[in-house]
Structures are given as C-alpha cells and as structure tokens.
Amino acid sequence: MITYDELDDTDRKILRILQTDSTLTVKELAARINLSASPTFDRQKRLEREGFIQGYHAILDAKKTGNGITVLCHMRLKHHSQVLMDDFMEAIQNIDEITECYNTSGEYDFTLKIQTRDMESYQEFMRTKLGNIDSVGYFHSVFVMKEVKNTHGVPLR
C-alpha cells in the first residue's frame, strides 16, 4: 500500500478533479491532466485499488427525496465495553435513516447523522428503531436548521 505522500502531482490532481466531478470520462479526465487516456485510466484504477478512491456516488438532495429533517444525535452506551460497542455498531448497519455514524471521544460515544421525512417520523424512528437497541443508554438530539457547508470531500494538500 502506498501513502498519500508517495503520490505524484498527477495522481493528486486526479484525486482533486474526481472528488469534484466523478462523472468525467477517462478521455475528459485525461485532457484535464494533460495525459493520454490509457495512462490516465491506469492511474485511476491504481488509485482505486490502493483505496484512495473508495467509490463513485450521486449526491442526492435530501429534501427532494422526502427527507426534510436532519438530526445529529449524540449517543452514549449503557456502559463501556467492547461487546456493547460491537453490538451497537452492528445494529445500526441496516437502519436506513442513519446515514453517518462516528465513534467519538468526550461526553458521547457516538454521533449519528439521521435523516427522516418530518418530526413525526423522527419520533417514530427514535421509538421503534434507535430506542430498541439494547446497548443505547442515552441520546441527545440536535436538529439541523440549515446546512451551511457540505463538500462531500476531504482536504487534499
């Protein structure tokens, strides 16, 4: 496995461009980095194999897809044990409303990003899904008023 520091300027340029627009064809990408299509394709495939590019996804508008409420839910386990952590992490994998989950330090053990249609559906989600996970001890919900920045990317140097 290679590290980011081992990538050359062309590889880094490919990452920057694809992070902004992953719909480009190999030919279009090649034109932007001043290479022919074949070496561009090879570089892109190598970046995928090495794990720098983990996938290509469409970014959907939450409101247009019927998800008008975004909630950041800070959650504590009942007590700290590897078994409870593993149980919780496994339990949330197939819950569609939870779109992101971070194991955190500090006052809370996890922060979840949850998206639902409305307040009523969020209440139902908390009652029937998150509230039914045995390892959950306490949660604190923060409702997003407005998304100010969401680049869906990572900073590249």
trRosetta pair geometry for C-beta under 8 A, 3 or more apart (Angstrom, degrees):
i j d omega theta_ij theta_ji phi_ij phi_ji
1 50 6.2 129 -143 -152 70 84
1 51 7.2 -8 -137 24 114 122
2 6 4.4 -117 -172 80 102 136
2 7 6.9 118 132 -60 125 71
2 50 5.6 -28 40 -145 92 142
3 6 5.0 99 56 2 71 102
3 7 7.9 -117 103 -16 47 82
4 7 5.8 -41 -163 8 43 116
4 12 8.0 78 -170 -96 85 99
4 52 7.5 125 -92 -111 80 115
7 11 3.9 -120 -168 88 105 133
7 12 5.4 128 119 -53 123 82
7 15 7.7 19 168 -13 163 133
7 52 7.6 73 -75 -89 142 157
8 11 5.3 99 53 10 66 101
8 12 7.2 -130 103 -2 35 92
9 12 5.6 -58 -147 40 33 112
9 13 6.1 38 153 -25 67 105
10 13 5.5 -51 -147 33 31 114
10 14 6.6 37 151 -22 63 101
10 33 5.7 92 -150 -178 86 126
10 35 6.9 71 -154 -42 133 135
10 43 6.7 -78 126 -139 109 162
11 14 5.6 -50 -153 31 34 114
11 15 6.7 34 150 -18 64 103
11 43 6.0 -143 -97 -171 77 115
11 47 6.3 162 -157 -78 98 116
11 52 7.9 66 170 70 109 173
12 15 5.6 -51 -152 35 36 113
12 16 6.4 36 151 -19 66 104
12 156 6.3 157 -165 168 94 125
13 16 5.7 -52 -147 35 33 112
13 17 6.2 29 156 -17 66 108
13 32 7.7 -170 154 125 112 96
13 33 5.2 137 109 -113 130 107
14 17 6.0 -59 -146 39 27 108
14 18 6.0 16 162 -10 66 113
14 29 6.8 52 -130 -179 85 120
14 33 6.2 -10 -70 -68 77 154
14 40 7.4 166 -103 -153 122 81
14 43 5.9 -175 -45 125 164 121
14 44 6.1 -146 -175 -85 138 76
14 47 6.4 -161 105 -27 131 159
15 18 6.2 -61 -139 44 25 102
15 19 6.0 30 160 -26 63 110
15 47 6.7 -160 -73 -156 91 147
15 52 6.2 -75 -100 155 123 125
15 53 7.3 -148 -113 -65 80 91
15 156 5.9 156 109 -110 120 154
16 19 5.9 -57 -148 32 24 113
16 20 6.8 16 155 -12 59 109
16 156 5.5 -133 -80 65 87 150
17 20 6.0 -68 -159 39 30 107
17 21 6.7 -47 169 49 68 86
17 24 6.9 -23 148 12 110 156
17 29 6.3 139 114 -134 142 87
17 32 5.6 125 -122 114 153 148
17 33 7.2 -113 -9 -53 152 103
18 21 7.0 -89 -132 74 29 47
18 22 5.0 55 -172 -100 78 73
18 24 7.1 -111 -100 36 68 115
18 29 7.2 15 -69 -116 92 129
18 44 7.4 129 -65 -128 149 106
18 53 6.6 -21 115 -108 149 126
19 22 7.5 35 -90 -57 14 93
19 153 4.5 82 172 -126 119 119
19 154 7.4 -108 -134 36 144 69
19 156 7.3 175 5 -21 158 131
20 153 7.5 1 -70 -76 55 148
21 24 5.5 81 116 -32 103 99
22 56 4.5 -173 151 -136 140 100
22 57 7.8 56 57 34 152 44
24 28 4.2 -131 -165 90 95 121
24 29 4.7 118 123 -57 129 86
24 32 7.5 -39 -157 0 158 137
25 28 4.7 96 51 7 77 100
25 29 6.9 -142 93 -2 40 87
26 29 5.6 -56 -146 41 32 112
26 30 6.0 39 153 -26 66 107
26 37 5.0 81 127 -155 108 93
26 40 5.6 145 -173 102 87 114
26 41 4.8 11 -145 -77 143 91
26 44 6.9 -127 -114 15 94 150
27 30 5.7 -52 -146 33 28 115
27 31 6.7 30 154 -21 61 103
27 37 5.2 -22 -90 -94 63 119
28 31 5.8 -52 -153 31 32 112
28 32 6.8 29 151 -17 63 106
29 32 5.8 -60 -155 35 34 111
29 33 6.5 4 158 3 69 110
29 40 5.5 155 103 174 103 134
29 44 7.0 52 118 -65 161 135
30 33 6.4 -74 -145 49 28 92
30 34 8.0 -135 166 40 58 3
30 35 5.1 -101 -151 80 80 74
30 36 6.0 -10 -169 161 136 16
30 37 4.7 -91 -37 -85 160 51
30 39 8.0 111 -122 66 108 75
30 40 3.9 -126 -88 -16 87 159
31 34 7.6 27 -171 -75 29 39
33 40 6.4 143 58 -109 126 111
35 39 5.1 -100 173 79 127 111
35 40 4.8 151 91 -58 119 94
35 43 7.8 54 90 4 167 139
36 39 5.9 80 62 21 81 94
36 40 6.9 -150 94 -6 38 99
37 40 5.6 -69 -148 42 30 114
37 41 6.0 33 158 -24 70 107
38 41 5.8 -52 -147 33 27 111
38 42 6.5 27 155 -17 62 106
39 42 5.4 -51 -145 37 38 115
39 43 6.2 40 155 -21 68 103
40 43 5.8 -54 -148 36 30 110
40 44 6.3 29 154 -18 64 107
41 44 5.8 -56 -147 37 29 110
41 45 6.3 26 156 -16 65 108
42 45 5.9 -57 -147 39 28 109
42 46 6.3 29 154 -20 64 107
43 46 5.7 -55 -148 36 30 112
43 47 6.4 31 154 -19 65 105
44 47 5.7 -54 -150 36 31 112
44 48 6.6 33 150 -19 63 104
44 53 7.3 4 -169 5 71 159
45 48 5.5 -52 -151 35 35 114
45 49 6.3 35 151 -19 67 105
46 49 5.6 -52 -144 38 34 111
46 50 6.1 26 158 -13 67 111
47 50 5.9 -56 -138 44 28 107
47 52 4.4 -65 -169 61 85 121
47 53 4.9 65 125 -4 99 108
48 51 7.9 49 173 -62 29 20
48 52 7.5 -77 -69 56 24 75
48 53 4.6 -47 -89 70 65 110
51 54 6.6 23 -165 -83 62 81
53 56 7.7 9 175 -56 111 80
59 152 5.8 -94 -97 -60 135 165
60 64 7.4 -131 174 69 84 103
60 65 5.4 34 155 -34 126 140
61 64 3.9 49 90 19 117 114
61 65 6.4 153 83 -11 62 89
62 65 6.1 -71 -149 45 27 102
62 67 4.2 -78 -176 81 87 108
62 68 7.5 156 130 -80 95 23
62 70 6.6 35 141 -64 168 110
62 115 5.6 -113 -147 -150 125 140
63 66 7.9 78 -179 -45 30 10
63 67 6.8 -97 -79 70 28 59
63 68 5.5 60 -122 -101 77 66
66 117 5.5 -26 159 -110 88 92
67 70 7.5 68 144 -68 102 75
67 115 4.2 30 180 161 135 110
67 116 6.3 143 -143 89 81 5
67 117 6.3 -76 -107 -81 42 41
68 116 7.9 -41 53 99 63 54
68 117 6.0 31 22 -179 92 40
68 118 5.8 19 60 -81 119 64
69 115 6.9 155 85 -153 59 50
69 116 5.0 -17 64 65 111 80
69 117 7.0 21 15 88 100 22
69 118 5.9 121 -22 -126 121 18
69 119 6.4 141 -81 -66 152 50
69 121 7.5 170 33 66 130 99
69 122 5.4 -78 106 -49 153 129
69 143 6.9 -54 -160 -142 95 102
69 144 8.0 138 -175 46 52 87
70 113 6.9 -14 -168 -170 96 90
70 114 7.3 150 -158 80 47 51
70 115 5.4 -15 -102 -100 70 81
70 143 7.6 118 81 -162 54 57
70 144 4.1 -18 86 36 103 133
70 147 7.1 43 41 -61 159 106
71 112 7.9 14 104 100 88 90
71 113 7.5 152 79 -158 50 43
71 114 4.4 -20 63 63 100 102
71 115 7.6 -178 21 -77 74 34
71 116 7.4 6 1 13 115 101
71 122 6.2 110 -28 -138 145 134
71 141 5.3 -24 -169 -160 123 101
71 142 6.8 140 -164 70 67 46
71 143 5.6 -35 -105 -102 79 58
71 144 6.9 -139 -82 -3 27 86
72 111 6.1 -7 -174 -174 94 103
72 112 7.3 156 -158 78 45 49
72 113 6.1 -21 -101 -100 66 64
72 114 7.8 175 -85 20 18 80
72 141 7.6 140 77 -159 46 51
72 142 4.6 -20 65 65 95 104
72 144 6.7 93 -16 -54 93 94
73 111 7.1 153 78 -159 47 51
73 112 4.4 -16 60 59 100 102
73 113 7.9 -179 19 -81 79 16
73 114 5.5 33 -9 -6 120 124
73 130 7.3 -60 154 -137 164 163
73 139 5.4 1 180 -174 103 119
73 140 7.1 155 -159 75 56 43
73 141 5.1 -19 -105 -102 81 71
73 142 7.5 -171 -79 23 34 69
74 104 8.0 -58 -137 49 88 147
74 107 7.4 26 166 96 136 101
74 108 4.0 -109 -180 -83 98 165
74 110 7.6 162 -156 89 44 51
74 111 5.5 -19 -102 -104 66 79
74 139 6.7 156 82 -157 47 63
74 140 4.6 -13 60 59 100 98
74 141 8.0 -161 23 -74 69 25
74 142 7.1 46 -11 -7 99 108
75 108 6.0 90 54 -167 31 112
75 109 6.3 -59 101 59 72 87
75 110 4.7 -17 63 66 103 96
75 111 7.4 170 18 -89 79 29
75 112 6.3 33 -7 -7 123 109
75 130 7.8 -124 -100 -169 140 121
75 136 6.1 -58 -166 -135 120 95
75 137 8.0 127 178 48 76 68
75 138 7.1 164 -153 88 52 52
75 139 4.4 -15 -102 -103 80 92
75 140 7.7 -163 -71 23 42 64
76 107 7.7 -71 -75 148 115 65
76 108 5.6 -109 -65 -132 75 63
76 109 5.4 107 -128 1 45 101
76 136 7.9 96 78 -162 48 57
76 137 4.9 -59 105 69 89 109
76 138 4.4 10 48 54 111 96
76 139 7.3 -160 22 -73 66 47
77 80 6.3 115 72 -84 128 47
77 81 7.8 -144 138 30 146 67
77 84 4.9 108 -170 136 135 131
77 85 6.7 -64 -72 -74 155 64
77 88 6.4 -108 -99 -36 104 149
77 109 5.0 8 -9 13 91 167
77 110 7.9 82 -44 -4 85 104
77 135 5.3 -33 -141 164 94 94
77 136 7.1 -84 -119 -110 45 28
77 137 5.4 60 140 -3 24 111
78 84 6.4 -133 43 -137 91 148
78 134 7.8 -44 -18 148 137 64
78 135 6.0 -124 5 -164 100 46
78 136 7.2 61 -42 94 83 17
78 137 3.8 155 -85 -75 44 106
79 84 6.7 141 69 -9 62 162
79 137 7.2 108 -32 -67 47 145
80 84 7.3 -141 -146 57 19 129
80 85 7.7 23 -153 -46 61 107
80 109 7.5 -180 -97 -99 87 129
81 84 4.7 89 59 8 88 100
81 85 7.0 -156 90 -5 45 87
82 85 5.6 -56 -147 39 34 113
82 86 6.0 33 156 -18 68 108
83 86 5.9 -57 -147 39 27 109
83 87 6.2 29 154 -21 63 109
84 87 5.6 -53 -143 37 31 114
84 88 6.3 30 158 -19 65 105
84 135 4.2 147 -163 -138 86 117
85 88 6.0 -58 -150 36 28 108
85 89 6.2 22 157 -15 65 110
85 103 7.5 45 -156 -122 115 127
85 109 7.4 -132 -104 176 92 131
85 135 7.6 178 -60 -179 21 151
86 89 5.9 -57 -143 40 29 108
86 90 6.2 26 159 -16 64 110
87 90 6.0 -62 -149 40 26 108
87 91 6.1 28 155 -26 64 111
87 133 7.8 150 134 -176 95 96
87 134 6.9 -47 145 66 141 102
87 135 4.8 146 89 -40 116 137
88 91 5.6 -56 -144 33 29 113
88 92 6.6 17 164 -14 65 107
88 110 7.0 -151 140 -25 139 152
88 133 6.2 82 -120 162 73 134
88 135 4.3 -109 -60 82 96 141
88 136 6.9 120 -114 -61 113 70
89 92 6.6 -61 -148 35 26 103
89 93 7.4 49 152 -48 57 94
89 101 7.5 163 -125 121 72 144
89 103 7.7 -20 -84 -66 118 115
90 93 6.0 -37 -163 -7 37 118
91 95 7.6 23 139 -23 67 120
91 133 4.7 122 134 -126 156 115
91 135 7.2 179 7 25 144 113
92 95 5.1 -63 -154 27 57 119
92 98 5.1 -45 -173 73 109 164
92 101 5.8 97 115 -66 150 158
92 112 7.4 -129 -147 -112 150 127
92 133 7.3 -4 -59 -92 81 154
95 98 4.7 50 94 15 107 109
95 129 5.6 120 -133 -180 126 133
95 130 7.6 98 -166 -67 164 72
97 114 5.2 23 146 -158 96 86
97 115 6.1 -157 -159 61 65 54
97 116 5.5 11 -138 -73 122 85
97 125 5.2 -59 64 -135 175 142
97 129 7.0 124 36 76 129 164
98 101 5.9 23 168 -56 119 107
98 112 5.3 -56 -135 -164 104 118
98 113 7.2 111 -160 72 57 53
98 114 5.6 -32 -95 -97 57 77
98 130 8.0 122 -61 -79 118 105
99 113 5.1 -58 65 98 90 102
99 114 7.2 154 10 -109 82 23
99 115 5.5 26 -17 4 128 112
100 112 7.0 155 87 -160 61 46
100 113 3.9 32 46 29 101 117
101 110 6.0 -11 -170 -171 93 117
101 111 7.5 164 -152 84 46 47
101 112 5.1 -8 -105 -107 79 76
101 113 7.5 -130 -62 21 44 71
102 110 6.5 151 79 -157 49 64
102 111 4.8 -7 57 55 103 92
102 112 7.9 -164 24 -73 67 36
103 109 6.8 -33 -148 165 70 69
103 110 5.8 -36 -103 -98 47 78
104 108 5.8 30 73 89 123 87
104 109 6.7 135 55 161 74 17
104 110 6.3 141 14 -114 90 20
104 111 5.3 50 -24 -10 139 99
108 111 6.3 89 104 -64 136 77
108 140 7.3 -112 -86 32 132 111
112 130 7.9 -165 58 -111 168 132
114 122 7.1 107 124 -130 126 96
114 125 6.9 150 -177 129 132 152
114 130 8.0 -44 -96 -52 147 139
116 121 4.3 -172 172 104 118 108
116 122 4.4 174 52 -71 150 73
116 125 5.6 -127 -84 -19 140 144
117 120 7.8 -32 83 64 103 84
117 121 4.3 75 43 14 96 154
118 121 5.3 94 50 13 65 99
118 122 7.1 -119 105 -6 35 92
119 122 5.5 -54 -148 35 34 114
119 123 6.4 37 153 -21 66 102
120 123 5.7 -51 -150 33 31 112
120 124 6.5 31 151 -16 63 105
121 124 5.4 -50 -147 38 37 114
121 125 6.2 46 150 -25 65 102
122 125 5.4 -50 -148 33 33 116
122 126 6.4 33 154 -18 65 103
122 141 7.8 110 166 -154 128 153
123 126 5.8 -54 -149 36 31 110
123 127 6.3 25 154 -16 64 111
124 127 5.7 -59 -144 41 30 109
124 128 5.8 -6 170 9 69 116
125 128 6.8 -72 -130 51 18 86
125 129 5.1 -34 -167 32 62 121
125 130 6.4 44 143 -1 79 102
126 129 7.4 -41 -79 53 10 79
126 130 5.3 -37 -129 53 49 115
126 131 5.4 67 157 -32 59 109
126 139 7.7 -152 -139 79 108 142
126 141 7.6 -59 -88 -58 138 140
127 131 5.3 -22 -137 30 21 146
128 131 7.0 44 -2 49 13 104
128 132 6.3 -8 176 -18 33 126
129 132 6.2 -74 -151 31 12 106
129 133 7.6 16 153 -31 54 96
130 133 6.1 -44 -162 8 39 112
130 136 6.4 99 168 -81 76 168
130 139 6.8 3 150 -22 132 167
131 136 7.0 -114 -122 80 29 146
133 136 4.7 82 81 -14 98 111
136 139 6.4 -18 -171 -38 117 110
144 147 6.4 27 166 -66 133 72
147 150 5.5 -23 178 -18 123 122
